[in-house]
Amino acid sequence: MSSNRIGGRLIAFAGLCFLGSLASSQCSKPVPPPPQVAAPLLGDMTPVVSVKELMADMIDPLADHIFDAVWWDVTANGTVEHRPRTDEDWEKVRIGAVTIAEGIYLLKVPRPFAPPGDLNNSVGPNAPELSPTQIKAKLDHDPVLWNAKIEALRNVALATLDAVKRKNVDALFQAGADLDRACEECHLEFWYPGNKAVVLRQRKARATFEKPQSTPSTLPKK
């Protein structure tokens, strides 16, 4: 056998050994651990009260901070405008908006719709309200609509926070009107859908829904 052939085989063998050692070194490298997923700070949320109680004891009272922020009193001496004027006044509105923006998401936590034994005003023929069982059936049938109503209320709260940040009375008044609509549209769907005609008539009559004709289109600044 010629020396050239022997040399070629030795070179090929050396190359295979090199590749083998390279592969072995790659395989022997420690495998990095998988990325750690942060554990949630909170566990499952357990509701304390029903939807009806949550609205009555938390959402509704704080919503009044927005509803009552801008209104007019028509007197014998003319129209008197009521609006936030001090930092404390604006802070009160902000508290209401923050409570709604954060608190309305508590309606995404499954909970009873009314306290035990409370059937709403749903008994008898032509009852004006749905029972908790009927409300749950509507939600189960269309949970997307339920979440859409929640998001609509949250968007109004965010718009209110923006009005507070700018101390814009016109924007705050519009936010109050939008909040009124968002609340009623949800109630008409999930609470008293049979009362739509009455609700719309009452909405039209509410003084906080429209500015008095004598009020300038641009309200005076602070």
C-alpha positions as CSV (number, residue, x, y, z in Angstrom):
1,M,0.0,0.0,0.0
2,S,1.4,3.4,-0.9
3,S,2.3,5.9,1.6
4,N,-0.1,8.4,0.0
5,R,-3.1,6.2,0.6
6,I,-2.0,5.5,4.2
7,G,-1.6,9.2,4.8
8,G,-5.1,9.9,3.4
9,R,-6.7,7.4,5.7
10,L,-5.0,8.9,8.7
11,I,-6.1,12.4,7.8
12,A,-9.7,11.1,7.3
13,F,-9.6,9.3,10.6
14,A,-8.3,12.3,12.4
15,G,-11.1,14.4,10.9
16,L,-13.8,12.0,12.1
17,C,-12.2,12.0,15.6
18,F,-12.3,15.8,15.6
19,L,-16.0,15.9,14.5
20,G,-16.9,13.3,17.1
21,S,-15.2,15.2,19.9
22,L,-16.9,18.4,18.7
23,A,-20.3,16.8,18.8
24,S,-19.5,15.2,22.2
25,S,-18.5,18.6,23.6
26,Q,-21.7,20.2,22.3
27,C,-23.9,17.5,23.7
28,S,-22.1,17.6,27.1
29,K,-22.8,21.3,27.5
30,P,-25.4,22.0,30.3
31,V,-28.9,22.7,28.9
32,P,-30.1,26.1,30.2
33,P,-33.2,25.8,32.4
34,P,-36.5,26.9,30.9
35,P,-37.6,30.5,31.7
36,Q,-39.3,30.8,35.0
37,V,-42.9,32.0,34.8
38,A,-43.7,34.4,37.6
39,A,-46.3,33.0,40.0
40,P,-49.5,35.0,40.2
41,L,-49.7,37.4,43.2
42,L,-53.3,36.5,43.8
43,G,-55.2,33.3,43.8
44,D,-58.8,32.8,42.6
45,M,-61.0,35.7,43.6
46,T,-63.9,34.8,45.9
47,P,-66.8,37.2,45.8
48,V,-68.2,38.5,49.1
49,V,-71.5,39.9,47.8
50,S,-73.9,39.5,44.9
51,V,-74.1,41.7,41.8
52,K,-77.0,43.6,43.2
53,E,-75.2,44.3,46.5
54,L,-72.0,45.3,44.7
55,M,-73.8,47.8,42.6
56,A,-75.9,49.2,45.5
57,D,-73.0,49.4,48.0
58,M,-70.0,50.3,45.9
59,I,-70.6,51.2,42.2
60,D,-73.8,53.3,42.5
61,P,-72.7,55.5,45.4
62,L,-69.4,56.4,43.8
63,A,-71.0,56.9,40.4
64,D,-72.9,59.8,42.0
65,H,-69.6,61.6,42.3
66,I,-69.7,61.8,38.6
67,F,-73.5,62.2,38.1
68,D,-73.6,65.1,40.6
69,A,-70.5,66.9,39.4
70,V,-72.1,69.2,36.8
71,W,-75.7,70.4,37.0
72,W,-77.8,73.5,36.9
73,D,-80.4,75.0,39.2
74,V,-83.0,77.1,37.5
75,T,-84.1,79.9,40.0
76,A,-86.1,83.0,39.8
77,N,-82.8,84.9,39.4
78,G,-81.6,82.8,36.6
79,T,-79.7,79.6,36.1
80,V,-77.1,78.7,38.6
81,E,-74.3,76.4,37.5
82,H,-72.9,73.8,39.8
83,R,-69.5,72.3,38.9
84,P,-66.2,71.3,40.5
85,R,-64.3,74.4,41.5
86,T,-61.7,73.3,44.1
87,D,-59.1,70.6,44.0
88,E,-61.2,68.8,46.6
89,D,-64.2,68.9,44.2
90,W,-62.1,67.4,41.4
91,E,-60.6,64.8,43.7
92,K,-64.1,63.6,44.6
93,V,-64.9,63.1,40.9
94,R,-61.6,61.3,40.4
95,I,-62.3,58.9,43.2
96,G,-65.6,58.0,41.6
97,A,-64.0,57.4,38.2
98,V,-61.2,55.3,39.7
99,T,-63.7,53.2,41.6
100,I,-65.8,52.5,38.5
101,A,-62.8,51.9,36.2
102,E,-61.4,49.3,38.6
103,G,-64.5,48.1,40.4
104,I,-66.6,47.4,37.4
105,Y,-64.2,44.5,36.5
106,L,-65.5,42.8,39.6
107,L,-68.6,42.0,37.6
108,K,-66.3,39.6,35.6
109,V,-65.9,37.5,38.8
110,P,-68.7,34.9,38.9
111,R,-71.1,35.7,41.7
112,P,-74.8,35.4,42.5
113,F,-77.0,38.1,41.0
114,A,-78.9,38.8,44.1
115,P,-78.7,37.8,47.8
116,P,-80.4,34.5,48.8
117,G,-84.2,34.8,48.7
118,D,-84.1,38.1,46.7
119,L,-86.0,37.5,43.4
120,N,-86.0,41.1,42.3
121,N,-89.3,42.5,41.3
122,S,-89.9,39.5,39.1
123,V,-93.0,37.9,40.6
124,G,-96.4,38.0,39.0
125,P,-97.7,38.8,35.5
126,N,-95.8,41.5,33.5
127,A,-93.2,41.8,36.3
128,P,-90.9,44.7,35.5
129,E,-87.6,43.0,36.4
130,L,-85.9,39.7,35.6
131,S,-85.3,37.2,38.3
132,P,-81.7,36.3,39.2
133,T,-82.2,33.0,37.4
134,Q,-83.4,34.7,34.2
135,I,-80.4,37.1,34.3
136,K,-78.0,34.3,34.7
137,A,-79.6,32.5,31.7
138,K,-79.1,35.7,29.6
139,L,-75.5,35.9,30.6
140,D,-74.8,32.3,29.9
141,H,-76.4,32.7,26.5
142,D,-74.3,35.7,25.5
143,P,-71.3,36.3,27.8
144,V,-69.8,38.5,25.1
145,L,-72.6,41.0,25.5
146,W,-72.1,41.0,29.3
147,N,-68.4,41.8,28.9
148,A,-69.2,44.5,26.3
149,K,-71.5,46.3,28.8
150,I,-68.7,46.1,31.4
151,E,-66.1,47.5,29.0
152,A,-68.5,50.4,28.0
153,L,-68.8,51.4,31.7
154,R,-65.0,51.2,32.1
155,N,-64.4,53.4,29.0
156,V,-66.7,56.1,30.4
157,A,-64.7,56.0,33.7
158,L,-61.5,56.4,31.7
159,A,-63.0,59.3,29.9
160,T,-63.9,60.9,33.2
161,L,-60.4,60.5,34.5
162,D,-59.2,62.3,31.4
163,A,-61.7,65.1,32.0
164,V,-60.5,65.4,35.6
165,K,-56.9,65.5,34.5
166,R,-57.6,68.4,32.2
167,K,-60.2,69.9,34.6
168,N,-62.5,70.2,31.6
169,V,-66.1,70.8,32.8
170,D,-67.7,70.2,29.3
171,A,-65.9,66.9,29.0
172,L,-67.0,66.0,32.6
173,F,-70.6,66.8,31.8
174,Q,-70.4,64.6,28.7
175,A,-68.9,61.8,30.7
176,G,-71.8,62.0,33.1
177,A,-74.3,61.8,30.3
178,D,-72.4,58.9,28.8
179,L,-72.3,57.1,32.1
180,D,-76.1,57.5,32.4
181,R,-76.5,55.9,29.0
182,A,-74.0,53.0,29.7
183,C,-75.7,52.2,33.0
184,E,-79.2,52.2,31.6
185,E,-78.2,50.2,28.5
186,C,-76.9,47.5,30.7
187,H,-79.9,47.5,33.0
188,L,-82.3,47.4,30.0
189,E,-80.5,44.3,28.8
190,F,-80.0,42.4,32.0
191,W,-82.2,43.8,34.7
192,Y,-85.5,45.3,33.4
193,P,-85.7,44.9,29.6
194,G,-89.5,45.2,29.7
195,N,-89.2,48.8,31.1
196,K,-87.6,50.4,28.1
197,A,-90.3,52.9,27.3
198,V,-90.5,54.2,30.8
199,V,-86.7,54.4,31.1
200,L,-86.3,56.4,27.9
201,R,-89.1,58.8,29.0
202,Q,-87.4,59.3,32.4
203,R,-84.0,59.8,30.7
204,K,-85.4,62.5,28.5
205,A,-86.8,64.3,31.6
206,R,-83.6,64.2,33.6
207,A,-82.1,67.6,34.1
208,T,-78.5,66.3,34.1
209,F,-78.9,64.9,30.6
210,E,-79.0,68.1,28.7
211,K,-77.7,71.6,29.3
212,P,-80.2,74.4,29.9
213,Q,-80.8,76.5,26.8
214,S,-79.5,79.5,28.7
215,T,-76.2,77.9,29.5
216,P,-73.3,79.0,27.2
217,S,-71.8,76.3,25.0
218,T,-68.4,77.0,26.6
219,L,-68.6,76.9,30.3
220,P,-66.5,79.4,32.3
221,K,-63.1,78.2,33.3
222,K,-61.9,78.0,36.9
